Amino acid sequence: MRIVTLPERQRLILKEIVDRYIRLHEPVSSRMILEEYGLKVSSATVRNDMYDLEKLGFIAKPYSSSGRIPTRRGFRFFVDWLLDLSELQKTERLEIVETYEARVLDVSEAIRQTAFLLANITQYAAFVVPPRLEDARLERVLLVRMADRKAFLVVVSDIGVVEQGLIPLETDATDEEIDRMMQTINRTLRGASLEEVRGLAADEGPEGWYERPERQALAIVGKLLGRRMGQRVVVEGLLHLIEPLQRLAPERAVERFAALHRAVQDETAFPAALERAREGRSGIVVNVGDFPLAGVEEFSVITCPYRPHGGLLGVIAPVCMDYGRSMSASTYVANRLEALLVSSCGRALEGEAR
């Protein structure tokens, strides 16, 4: 357990100071602690404990005659305590389950839906880093002939549909020719990683592929996979942060929001910073005001992994965020997304069989 060793009463007082400050955004006095939480000790005892917590760097006075507010170290203590104790309310869990009850097979749509859902539950900014599609395995390619030298393509991986849509063909193709293309690709490449499929497409197919229609179909699959593998991190709910930023520091709200917006839209720097922030750690990780990217360094960032293929999601908010709600929501939504991706391919194939 990572919680700093403090006397029991001081731990309780610190947790109450952080909790009250998160809810009301005002300094907390010893009188407030006694009145709201009914501790069976004197006001002088609470003041002494608060003084000790201040010396240890957990709380601070914003000005000489005020109560105390949490420091980053105080918020860090609160986060570590919540890691084992936070829970979503049952009604909110039901909302998440109902959102995923629909049959969602498109991976990109599932990612977008997840980011939107997490942002709305937490009322903060939420992000989802897609799974590494180059590690996903090809289950099958579905091709259906359409009019005017077009076919409808669906690329199904072990985590679901990664590409679908109309594709052009160089020549008219009969239903039989389309079916042959599809069967050749599926028979030869099923189980290969999508990175391997893309490489073979660049080489015009595996050794022994002589028929031009099959090579053409595989080349199109390869191009589409290359585009999808480069997809960006999905970020939703940034506008949720405007109000708390204006409340906490109105003179810097616009500047901080603009810097955050630029940072999370950087398709190279933001994902790299997420990896650095986790430092190889597993499970949920919380950076309290020390995220390693300019524009985000003054915010708290929660990251939570999901399987398969190294996906990551989380929440960005001011340091005085509701950590319990956000951590619990991130963990639960990650678990639901993971279950969806693992089972979606099986559901797709079952539906096709029926």
N, C-alpha and C positions, 0 to 999 in steps of 0.2 A: 504494500500500500504506500502511495507516494505522499500522503498527508504529512505536513510538518508537525513535529512533536510540540504540542502546546498543552498547558493545563486544560482540563475539561471545560472549566468556566470560560476561559479565554477563547477556546475554540467556538463555544456557543455564541459569545459576544461578537466575535469576528464574523461568523456566519450571519448573524442578525444585522450587523452593520452593512454588509455587502448586499443582503437581500433587500433591506429597506432602501438603500441608495439606488439599487436597480429599479425598484418600483416607483420611488418618489423623486429621485434626482436632487436630493438636498442633504446637507451635512447632518450627521446623526449625533445626538448628545446622549450623555449618560441617562438623563431624565427620560428621553424617548425610549431607551432600552428598557428601563425599569417599568414605565407605564404600559408599554405595548406587550412586553413579554413576561412581566410578572416574576422576575427573578427574586428569589428569597434572600437577597443580600442588600447591603446599604448602598446608597448612592456613592459614597466615598470608595467602596470596594470596586464598583464598576469603573469609576474614574481612574483608579490605580491600574486596573486591568487594561483599560484603553490606553493609558500612558505607556504601559509595557509593550502593547501591540504597536504603538507608534514608534517606540525606540527600535523595535524589531523590523520596522519597515513595512508592516501590513496595512497601516492606516496613516493618514496625515491630516493636518489642519490646513484648509485652503487659506484661512486668515486667522489672526491671533485669537479672536473671541468666538470663533465658530465651533461647531461640533466637528466630528471626523468624517472623512470620506475614504473609501478604499484606494490603495495604491495598486499598481499592476501586480505586485506580489500578493496583495490581499485578494484580488480577483483570481490569481493563480491558485491560491489555497482553496477558494470557493469551488473552482472548476474541478480540482482533484477530489474534493469531497463529493461532488455531484457525480463523478464518473461511476460510482457504485450505487448511488441512491436515486438518480433521476428516473422518472417514469412518465410516459405520455398517458393522458386520461383515456379511458376506454372509448369514449365517443369519438375522439380524434383518431384512435387506431381504426375504428370502424370506417371512418371517412377514407382513410388511406386504403384499406382493404377494398372498399367499394370502388375506388378509383381504378384499381388494378383488376377488377373482376372481368372487365371487358377483355376480349381476346386481342392482345396487342402483339403483333409479330414484327413490325417495322422497328429496328433497333434505334434509328435516329428519332423516330416519333416517341419511343419509350423514354429516351434520354431527355428530350424536350419536355415531355409531360412530367417527368420526375423533377426537373429543375423548377418548373412552374408550381408543382405541388408543394415542394419543400419551402419555396419562397412564401407561399401563401399561408402555410401552417405556422412558420416562424415569424412572418412579417419582417424578415430581413432579406438581404440578397442571398441567393443560393446558386450554386454552380454544380455541374456534373461533367467530369472528365470521362469521355467514352472509353469502353474497353479497347485494348490494343487489337484492332481487327486483323492485323497481320498474323496474330497468333491463333485466330479463330480457324476452325476447320470447315471445309466445304461439305455440306450435306447433299445438296443437289442444285442444279439449275433447271428452272422451268421456262419453257419457251412455248408461246402460242402465236400462230401466224395471224397477222392482221392484214388489212388491205394496203395497197400502194407500197409494196416493198418494206413493210414494217412488221416487227414482231414484238410481243409483250414479253419482257424478260423479268424473272424473279430469281435472285441469287439468295439461297438459303444456307446459312451457316449453322454451327452448333449452338449459337445463341439467338438465332432467329433470322429474319430477312434483313440483309444488309444493303440490298439494292433492288429496285424495281422500277419499271417504266417502259415506254416505247423506245425501240431501238431501230435504226435504219439498216436495211440489208442492201448489198450491192446489186442483187438480182432478185427477181421473183422466186419464191420458194413454195413448193407444195406443202401440204400438211405432213406428208410422209417425209419430206426432206427436213423439215423443221424437227420432226420427231427423231430422225436419225442424228441430227446435230446434238439434240438434248441427250439422247442415250449415250452417244460417244463420249461427251464431256463427263457425264455422271459416272459411267462405267470406269473411265480412266482416272478421273481426278477426285472422286469422292474420298474424303478423309485427308486430303492434302491441305496444308495451311493456305490461307488466302494469299500470303506472301509468295508461296511456291506457285500458286495458280497465276498470280500476276507475272512472275518471272517466266513461266512457260508461255504465257500469252505474248510476251515480248519476243520470244524465240519462235513464234508461229506454231506453238503446240509441241507436244512430246514427240520424241523420235518415232517415225513410222506413220505420222499423220500426213496423208497425202491429199485428202479431199479438201478443196478450197472452202466449201460452206462451213465445215467444222472449224477450220482455222479462222475463218472470218468471225464466226460466232464467239470463239474463245478470245479473239483480239478485242472484241467489244466488251466482253466480260472483264478483261484485264484493265481496259481503260476506265471502266466504271468503278472497279475496285480501287484503282489508284486515286481517283477523286474522293471516294468515301473514306479511305484510310487517312486522308489528310484533313478530316473534318475537325472543326474547332471545338474548344470547350464551350458548353452552353451555359450562359449566365442569365438568370431571371431575377426580377425583384429589386434591382438597384434603386428604383424610385422609392422603395420602402425606407431607405436610409436618409432621405432628405429631411423629414420631420425631426428625427432624433439628432441629426447633425446641427440643425438650426436651433434646437433647444439647448444642446450642450455647449456649442460655441458658435453663435450666430455670425460673428465677424469672420469666421474661417469656413463656414459651411460650404459655400460655393467652391472655394479653392480645394477643400478636401474631397468634395464629391467629384469634381472634374479630374483630380489626380487619380482617384480610385477608378473612375470610369476608364481612363486611359490605360491604367495598369492591367485591369482584367480583360481588356480587349486585345492586349498584346498576345498573339497566338503562340509565341515562342517563350517569352519571359515568364508569363503567368504559370503555365504548366511546369516549367523548370523550377520556379520558386516553390510550388506546391511540393515537389519532390524533395527539395532542400529542407523545407519546413518539417517534413516528416522524419528526415534523417534515418531512414531505414526502419523506423518503428512500425509495428503492426497495430491494428485496431484503431480506435478513435484517438485523434491527436488534436490538442487545442493550443494554438499560439495566442497568447494574451498580449497584444500590443507589440509583438516582436516579429511579425511576419517579414521574411527577407526579400521584400520587393518595394521599391520606391512607390509611394502612393497608397500602399496597403499597410505600411509599417505601424500606423497609429490605430489600426483596427484589430479586433480579435477574429481569428479564422479557425473554424472547426473543419477537420477533414476526416472522412470515414471511408475506408475501402469497401469495395464489393467485388464479388467474383462473377463470372470468370474473366480471365485475361486482363487483370490489373486495372479495373475501373476505380474511380474515386469521385466522391461527392462531398458537399459541405455547405457551410454558411459563413457569410461575412457580415459583421456588425460592429458598432462601436464597442469599446472595452466594457462599458456598463450594460452589456446585453443580458438577456435572460438565458443563462447558460444551461440550466436544467432542461428547459423546454427545447432549446436548440440542439443540445447533445442527444436527447432522447429521440427527437424527431429525425435527426440525421441517421442515427443507428437503425431506427425502425424502417425508414424509407429505403436505406441501403439494403436491408435484409429483404424487403419486398421486391426491389428491383433485381436483386440477385436471383430470387426465386423465379421471377418472371423470365429472365434471360435463360436460365438453366432449363426451364420447362417449355419455353415458347416453340422451340424447334419440334419437340415431340408433339405438341398440340397441332402444329401446322401439318405434319405428316399424317397424323390421325385424321384430321379434317379432310385431307386430300384422299385418303383411302376410302372415307365414307362417301 
